[in-house]
Amino acid sequence: MRNSYKLFFILCLFVLWSCDQKKEETVLKAGLVSDDVAVFYPDEFDSVNTFPSLAIIKELSYEKELPKEWSIKPEFTKGDSVSIVKIAYPEGTDLYGNGEVTGPLWRNGTKIKLWNTDNFGFGKFDGKQLYQSHPWVMGVRPDGTSFGIIADNTYRQTFDLQNPITITSEGPSFRVIVIEKNNPAELMQALADLTGKMNLPPLWALGYQQSRYSYYPDTMVREVAQTFREKQIPCDVIWMDINYMDGFRIFTFDPKGFPDPKKLNEDLHALDFKSVYMIDPGVKRDSAYWLYQQGSEGNHWVQDSAGNEFNGEVWPGQCAFPDFTRPETRTWWSGLYKDFMSLEIDGIWNDMNEPAVFDGPEGSMPFSNIHRGGGDLPEGAHIRYHNVYGLLMVKASREGIMAANPDLRPFILSRANFLGGQRYAATWSGDNVSTDEHMKMSIPMTITLGLSGQPFNGPDIGGFTGDSNPELLAKWMALGAYYPFSRNHSAIDVVRQEPWSFGKKTEDISRTAVNRRYRLLPYLYTLFQEASTNGMPIMRPVFFADFKDVSLRKEDQAFLLGENLLVVPRWAESPSLPKGDWQDVPFEKEDDGYQPIVKLKDGAIVPITKLVQNTEQYSTDSLTLIVNLDNDNKAIGKFYNDAGQGYGYQSGEFELMEFTVTATDAGAYQLAAEVKDGSWKKEHTYRVGIVENGEIQYSEWKKDDLNFKME
């Protein structure tokens, strides 16, 4: 009998434990990881199939149960070989996001497929399948409150932004993360907290940059650089496309066209230029090629479904591809940059990393290829790792460049990437076309990438493929001064489109545009520093000026540069602009009719500097503060400054200043310049320019006496 009681007691404990486990399991299907972030799991979720997350950088453990009033809730279902999520949202909500997309800024009713694709001219798949994948949507309700949705998986999937939103993944069940915030700005900062922030780039990467597929031989590179200096058009970077290589073999140099790359880079540095060189993932299958030998000896290649080395055609011919899911392969790849960067190369361009495979299905690898994984990453088929191939590549590249140049901030540009990839590389929007349509479309594309966590991005100015022309290049150069990433790039078989290529008129318009960018560097660098600390986009939609003004929600011709500048292209037709006393800033004495109208927000101050030809000449010793006083006769602005290179800023070697200009009753003005953060104590001379009615009135330059009247 006693044994029976004991058995009964144990059985009761087991039942209670089982109930508790079921209760815990139920709670774990949905819950809060913070007050404004919830995570939802489908019933059949298996973490092995989608973890570790390559987008999310923090542990998402539950803090509380999901409150009953939480409104954005995914519903999970399974179909034939697909996982489906439907998410209803309130009527009147405006949708944005999905990263690199064609079409309008306002995404309601659109449908795209997330499968990184080499899409020349955006011509394949109706332009709805491009080089990057961002499984992210943001919704802005009529009152400005906002939500964000992350489909946390890397598989091929479609986003159909109807109501409900339907996400269909060609993979196993996955978790969904939902963020709720008071406004879109808070939402962007929450996204950055989850997926990581871009690192502060070197200052030179903010300058204007010139590229072509390809500048060949090295004498042409020198000629282009010298012409910029002779024509007094500011420029910081010349780019080297694949023709610098020996037979398109990566990490090599053509012995005829580029016989002494170190000397070339030294010559560029003597002209205050930086150099960026392309490195693709495809390694030529050539038994005499040292890199292919190394990769084969180290067993570093992606395999086909039978476990053999996969080969596919890219520029060099048949290639093998590094398996970046393997820690050993990433270490090997990183190590390749030591000798390469020792040639005084400044930056790296990782291209073709969707990966592009000319003779493969949909221009890439078969879905069944095997990535063997290792460390935290499990073995998986290519359909799992395709969308993050570029992300894993640039992560390894960044680590290698930092090891090669430990005292310098790295700069990497990548064509393919994934949500969270801003941690490793800047990006551009791929092989666009030299048309008015693509020029205008570049604005919503750049904004949308920023709204998807990637602040440092921009298109090929002038268009990559197709012949540009004097009028188009003039308009595009005038616009291009305001992209976060500002680079002119064109294809091998089109007309040249350097700023001087179409005659004096286009050259002069281009010079004026680039001059504006360089004068704005103090403001731009401050925006980049902000983006690196809180994830805010650099180029923003105009509705960020007033989250509740629904009339601004679809505007994608005009845009904000940071919080304080509104940029209106001259070709914009009836743009919807934010309310307020935004004042035109007259940068030049004469209007060429091409430069965008730039408006300064009321109550704002924007710092600008004297004109320089490159960032090596950049100086903040003398600053001009452009001021638009508000109704209280007051204006406030910020200014960030550091060495422009290196990591001293991480230990306080910077200055973050706040300026306040106040008009006094006596008709004078008072400037207060206060260091808010950082250990630097730099001396600055200031000039204040008050803008009103399209004109600007300047004070004298002042250093100590900051009480002044206008001239």
N, C-alpha and C positions, 0 to 999 in steps of 0.2 A: 504493500500500500504506500509506504514511504517513497519507494522508487517511482510509483505512479504519480504522486504529487510533484516529485522533483521533475519528472518528465513533462507534466502539465505546465509547471512553472517555466521551464525552458521553452516550451512551445509558445507560451504567452509572450515571453520576451522576444522570441523570433518574430511573432506576428506584429508586435509593437515596433520592432526595428524595421520590418518590411514596410509597414505603413509610413514610418518616418522617412524611409528611403523613397517611397513613392511620392510623398509630400515634397521632399527635396527635389526629386526629379521634375515634378510639376512646376516648382518655382523656377528651376533652371531653364525652363523653356522660354521665359521672358522675364526680364528684370532690369533694374537701373544699375548702371555702373557709376553714375553720378546723378545729380539732380536733373540734368538735362540730356543725358545720353542713356539710351536703352539698347539692349541686345536681345534678339529673338532667334530661337533655334527651332528648326523643324523636328518632328518626332523622330525621324530616322537619321538624325545628324550623327555622323561619325567623324571625329576630328582628324583622323588619319588622312581623310580624303581631301581636306582643304587647309589644314594647318601644317606648318606655321604660316600665319598670314604674312604676305610680303608687302601689304599696304599699311597695316596697323602696327605701330611701334610700341604699344604699351599693353600690359596685361589688362584684360577686361573682366574683372571679377565683380560679382554682384554685391551691391551695397544695400539695396532695398527691393521690395516687390514693386512690380509695375503698378502705378496708381490707376484707379478706375477711370479717371478723366483723361488718361493718355489717349490721344486721338489717332495717331499714325501707327497702324498696326498691320504688319504683313500677314497674309494668308498663304500658307505653303501647300502645294499639291505636287504630285508626280505624274508625268506623262510617259510616253514611250521614249525611253533613253534621255529624258530631259527632266530638269527640276524647274518648277514654276513658282514664282512669287507674284502675288497681286497686292497692290497697296492703294487703297482709296484715299482721296484727299478732298478737302472742302472745295466746293465750286467757287470760282473766282480766283483760285490760286494760280500764280504764274510760275512756270517751271524753267529751270536753267541747268547748265552743267553738261555732263557726259564728256568733258575734256575736249579732245581735238575733233571738231565736227565742222562740216560745211553747213551753209544755210544761215538762218537768222539767229540772233541772240536768244529770242523767246522760243522755247523748245516745245511748248504744248503741241500735241498732235504729231510729233516727229517719231521716227523709228530708225534706229541704227543698230549695226552689228559690231560688237567689240571683238575684233580679231585683227591684230596688227598686220597691216598690209602695205606692201610697196605699191603705191597707187600713183603712178606717173600722171601728172596733170589732173589728178582727182577724177580720172576718166572711168575707172572700173567701179562696178557696183553702185553706179549712180552717185559716186562720191560719198557714200554712207558707210564706208569701211576704210578707215585711214590708218595711219602709222602707229597710233597709240590707243590705249584702252584705259578709260577712267569710269569704272562702275559706280558712278556717283551722280545723284540728282539733288538739286536744291529747289525748294518750293518757297515762294513768298506769298503769304496771304494778303488780302486787301488792306489789313491794318498794319502790315509790315512785319508781323511775327513770322518766323521762318523755321523750316525744318530741312534736314538733310538725310539722305538715304545712301548707305553704302552696301552694295552686294559683295560681301567679302569672299570672293572666289576668283580664280584666275582663268577659268575655263572660257571657251567660246560662248558668248551669250548675246542676246538681243535685248534692247530696251525699247519698249513701245510706250510712249508717254501720252497715253489716253487717260481716262479716269474710269477704272483704276489703272495705275501704272502696272504694266506687266513685264516682268523680267524672266526670260526663259534661258536657262543655262543648259548647255550640252554636256553636263557633268553631274556629279553627285550633289545631294542636298547641301546647302550652305547657310551660314548665319547672315542675318541682316542687322545692321546697326542703324539706329535712328537718332538723330540729334534734334533737339528742340531749343530754339533761342529767340530772344526778343526781336532780333533784326538780322539782316544778312551779314553785317560786319561781325557780329558775335559768332555767327555760324561759321564764317571763314576761319576765325581764330580757333574754334572748336575742331574744325577739320584738320587744321595744322597741328593741334595738340595730339590728334589721333594718328595722323599719317606722317608727321614730321615737317620740319621747316627747311626751306632752302638755306644753304650756307652762304655767308656773305662773300660775294665774289671779289676778285681783284678789281680795283678801280678801272684798269684798262679795258676790262670786258664791257664796260658801260659806254665806251667810245664807239664812234662809227667804224664799220668794218667792211672790207672789200674782198670779194671772192669771185671766182669763175671756175667752171669745169672746162678746162684747167688753164692756169697760168703756166705755160711751158715754152721754153726752158727757163732756167733760173734767171737768165738775163731779162726775160719779160717781167718776172717778179720785181726785180730791181727797177725796171723802167716804170712800172705802175707806181711803186712807192715814191720814186723820185718825182714823178709827175704830180702826185698829190702835194708834195712839198713846194714844188715850183708854182703850182696854181693856187697855193694857199687855201686848200680845202682840207679842213681837219680830218684826220683819220688815225686810227690806232693799230689796226690789225690787217694783215694780208693772209689769206687762207690758201692752203695747198690741197687741191683735190687729187684724185687717184693717179694722175699722170706723173707725179713726182716719183712714183714707185718703179722698181725694176720689174716690168711685166705684171704689174698690179699685185706683186707679192708684198704683203704688209710687212712693216718694219724693215723695208729695204729702200734703196734710192736708185733711180735710173742713172747709170754711170755716164751717159752722154748729156742728158738734160740737167741733172743735179749731181755733178761730180763731187762737190764739196759742200754738203748741206750746212755744216757748222759755219763755214765762211759766209754763206748766204744769210744765215740767221744773225751773225755778227754784223753784217752790212746793214741788215734791217734795223738792228738795235742802234746802230750809229745814226740812223735817221729817226730814231724814237718810234719804231714800229715793233709790234709783236708778231709772232708767227704761230699759226695753228695748222696742224697736219692731220689728215684723215687716216683713221685706222678702221678697217672693216673686220667683221668676224670670220669671213671665209678665208681659209688658208689653202693655197694652191696645192693640189695633190701632185707633188713633184719630189721624187726620191732624192734628188740632189739639193733640195731646198732645206736649209738648216732648220727653219721653223717647223716645217712639216715633219722633219726627222725627230725633233724634240717632242712634238705633240704625239707622234706615234709611239715613241719610246715610253712616254709618260702615260699612255692610254687615255688621252685627254679628249677624244672625239665623241660627239653624239653618235649613237648607234641606230641602225635600222631595227625593225621588229624582230629580226633573226639574231641580233646581237653582233652584227658586223658593222664596220665603219661606214657611216652614211656619207655619201658624196653627192653633191649637187652643183649645178653650174652657176657661177657668178662671174664677175669681170675677168679673173685669171683663167677661167675654164673650170674644170671639175675641182671642187674644193671639199675639204673636211671642215667641220665646225666644232669649236670648243664646247664642251659640256659644262656650262657655268653653274650647274647645280652641284658639281663636285668641288669640295673645298680645295682639293689638291690642284684642280684645274684653275680655279680662281687665283690661287697662290702663284702658280706657274705664269698665268697671264699677267698678273700684277708685276712680276719680276721682269717681264719683257720691257717695261718702260724705263728701267734704270739707264741702260745705254742709250736708248732713244732720246730721252729727255736731256742727256748729257751733251747733246749737240746744240744746246741752247734753244731748244724748242719751248714755246711758252704755253701752248694749249693743245688739246686733243679733240678731234671730231670723230665720234663713233657713228658711222653711217651703216646702212644696209642691215641693220640689226633687228629686223622684225622677227626672224631673219628672212631676208630676200633670197630666194632660190629660183633662178630663171626657169628651170625645167621641172619644178615641183608643183604639186597641186595648189592652185590659187596663188602661185608664185612664192611658195614657201616649202617647208618640209611636210612629209606625210604625217597625219595625225598619230600614226602608230609608232613613230620613232621613239627611241627610249633615251630618257635622261636618267642617269643612274643615281643621282643624288648623293647624299652623305652628310654627316653632321646632323643638323636639324631638318634637312630637306629629304623627304623620302624619294625613292625611285618612282618615276611616273612617265606616262606617255606624253608625247609632244603636245597633245591637246590640252594638257594641264599646264605645261611650262612655256608654251608658245608666247603668250601675251607678256610674260615677264622675262623673256630671253634678253631683251634690250636692257631692262632694269638690272639684271644680274651682271650683264657685261659692263655697264657703266660703273656699277659698284666696285667691281674688280679693277677697272681702269683707274678709278679715283684713288683707290687704295695704293695702287702702284705708283701713280704720279706723286702722291703725297710722300711716299717712301723715298722716291727719287729726289724730290725737292722739298725737304721737310720744313724749310723756312718760308715757303711761298704758298699762297692760296692757289689751289688748282682751278683750272677752267676746263670743263668738258661740255661739248654740245652733242646731243644725241637725237637721232631721228625717231627711234622707237623708245617707248617707255610705258609706264603703268602708274596707276594711282599711287602716290607716295614717292615717285621717282625724282621729285624735285630735291630730294635729299642728296642726290648724286650728280645731277647734270641739268644744264639748261636745255632748251629744245627749240626747234623751229618747225614750221608747219609743212615741210616737205616740198615736193616738186609742183609748185603752183604754176600758173600760166600768166603770161604777159597780156592781161586784159583788164579793162576797167572793172569788169565783174569781180575778178579775183582780188584786185586792189581793194574794192569796197568790202568784199567778204572777209578780208584780212582783219577788219576791226572786230566783228563778232567772234571770229576764231581766236584772236589774241585775248579778248576779254573772257571768253568761255574757258580757255585754258587757265587763266588766272582765277576764275571762279571754281575751278576744279583742283586748286592747290598748287598750280605751277606758275608762279609769278614771272619767272625769267623766260620769256618766249617772244617770238615774233616771226613774220614770214620772210621769204626772199623778196627784198625790195626790188621793184622793177619786173618781177616775175622770173621764174626759172626757165620755163620752156616757151617757145614761140618768140618771135621778134618783138622787142619793145620798140618804142618810137619816141620822138622828142617830147610830145605832149604827155604821154603816159608816164615816162620817167620823171618829168618835172613834177607832176602831181604826186607820184608815189614817193619821190625823195622828200617832198614837202611834208607828206604824212609820216614817212618813215623815221623822222627825227624824234617821234614820240613813242615808238615801240620800246618796250623794255629791252629787247634784243634788236639791234639796228644793224643789219647787214644786207648789202647789195650782192646778189648771187645770180649767175646765169649759166645756161647749159653750153655744151661744147659746140653745138651746131647752130647757134643763134648769133645775131649781131652783138657786138660789144656794147655794154651798158654802164661803163664807168661814167661818172658825172659829166665828163667832158666829151663823151662819145657822140653827142648829137648837136654840138655847136654851142655858141656862147650863151644863148638864152637859157637853155637847160642847165648849162654849167653854172651860171650865175644864180639861178633859182636853187640849185642843189647846194651851192656854197652857203647861201643864206640860211637854208634849212639846217644844215649841219652846224653852222655857227650858232644857231639857236640852241641846239642840243648841248653843245659844249658850254655855253653860257649858263645853261640850266643844271649843269653837273652837281652843284651843291645841293640843289633840291632833289635831283634824281638819286644821288647817293644816299640822301636821307631816307628816301622811299625804299631803297634796297635794304638799308639797315632795318627799317621797320618791318619789311617783309621777312627778313631773317630772324626776327624776334617774335612776331605774332602771326605771320602767314597772310597778312593782308595783300591783296593784289596791288600791283603797281598801276596797271591800266584797268580802270573800273567802269562799269556801266553808269550812266548818268543817274539812275534811280538810287544809287548810293548817296546822292546828295539829299534825297528826301525819300525815306523808305515807304512813306504812306501815300506818295503821289503816284497813283496808278497810271497816270497819263505818261509817265516816263518809262514804264516797264518794257516797252518794245523798242525803245530808241537804240539803234545800233549804227548810226552814222557819227554822231558826236559821242564823246567819251570823256571821262575824268582821268587826269593824270595825278594819282594820289587824291588827297581830299580837297586840295585848294585850287587846282587848275582845271578848267574846262576847255577842251580842244574841239573846235568845230571846223571840219574841212570845208574848203571853199565850194566844193561840189555838193555839199549836203543839201538836200531838198526838204524844206519845212521841218527841220529837226525839232524834237520836243526837248526843251531845255528847262533846267530847274529854276524855280522862282528865286528871287533874291536880287541883290544889287551886284551882280557879277560884272566887273569892269574889264573892258578890252585892254590888253597890255600891248602897247606899241613898241615892239622890239627894234624896228627899223624906222628911219626917217621917211623912206619912200616904200610904198606898197607895190609889190610885184604882181599881186593878184592871185598868187598861188599858195602862199603860206597860210596855214589854218589860222582862224581867229582864235586867239588864246585869251581866255577870260579868267580873272582872279576873283575868288570868292570874297564876299564882303566879310570884313573882320579878320582877313588872312594876310600873312606875310610870306613871301617866297624869296629865299636867298639866291642870287645869281653871282657869277664871277666875271672877270675880264676874259676876253676872247683868247683862246690858246689853240695851238695846232694839234695837240695830242695831250694825253693825260700825264705824260712826263713833265709837261710844263704847267700842269694844274697847280693853282695856288689859291688859298683862301685868305691870304694876308689882307686883301682889300675886297670887301664884299659890298654888293649893292642889294639893299633890301627893298623889294617891290611891295608896296603897301596899299591895301584897299580898306580904308577905315569903315567901321560899321556905324550904326546910328548913334552909338555911344562915343563916337570919335576914338575908337580903340581898335587895335589889330594885334594878333598874336601869330607867331610862326616858330618852327623848329629848324635846327641845323645840326647835322651829324658830320664829324670830321675825324679821320684817323690817317695812318700812314699810307693807306691805299693798297697795301700789300702786307703779307706776313700775318702773324697771329698775336701781335702785341695788344690788339684791341680786346682780346679775351681776358687779359689781366689788367684791364683798365686804361690802356694807352689809347684814349680817344677823348673827344669832347662832344657832349650832346648839349646844345645850347637852346635856350628859349628867348625869343625876342618879343618885346612888347613896345609898340609905338602908340603914343597917346597925344592927341591934339589938346593944347591948353587953351584957356579962355583968352589969353593974350595973342592968339594967332600964331603961336609957336608950336613946336613939337618936341616931345621927349622920347628918347629911346632908352629902354632898359635891356641889357644883354646879360643874361644869367646862365652860368654853367649848371645844368641840372644833373649831370652825371659824367663820370670819367675823370682821370687824373691829369689829362693834358691842361695846360694853361697857356694857350697860344694867344699872341697879340693879333688883333684884327683892327683894320681901319674900315669904317663904315660910311656908306652913303645911303641916304633914304630917298626913294622915289615914290611919291604919292600919285596914284593913278585916279583919274576922274574924267569922265566923258571922253574916253579915247585918247587922252593926253596924259603925259607924265611930267611931273615937276620934281627936280632933283635938289637935294641939299648939297653942300660941300662935303668932301671927304672929312670924316672926323675920327679921332682916335680916343681922346680923353674927354673932350667936352661934347656930351651927348644931348645937350639942349641946343636947339638950333631953329632957325627960320629958313624958309625956302629962298633960293636965289631969285 
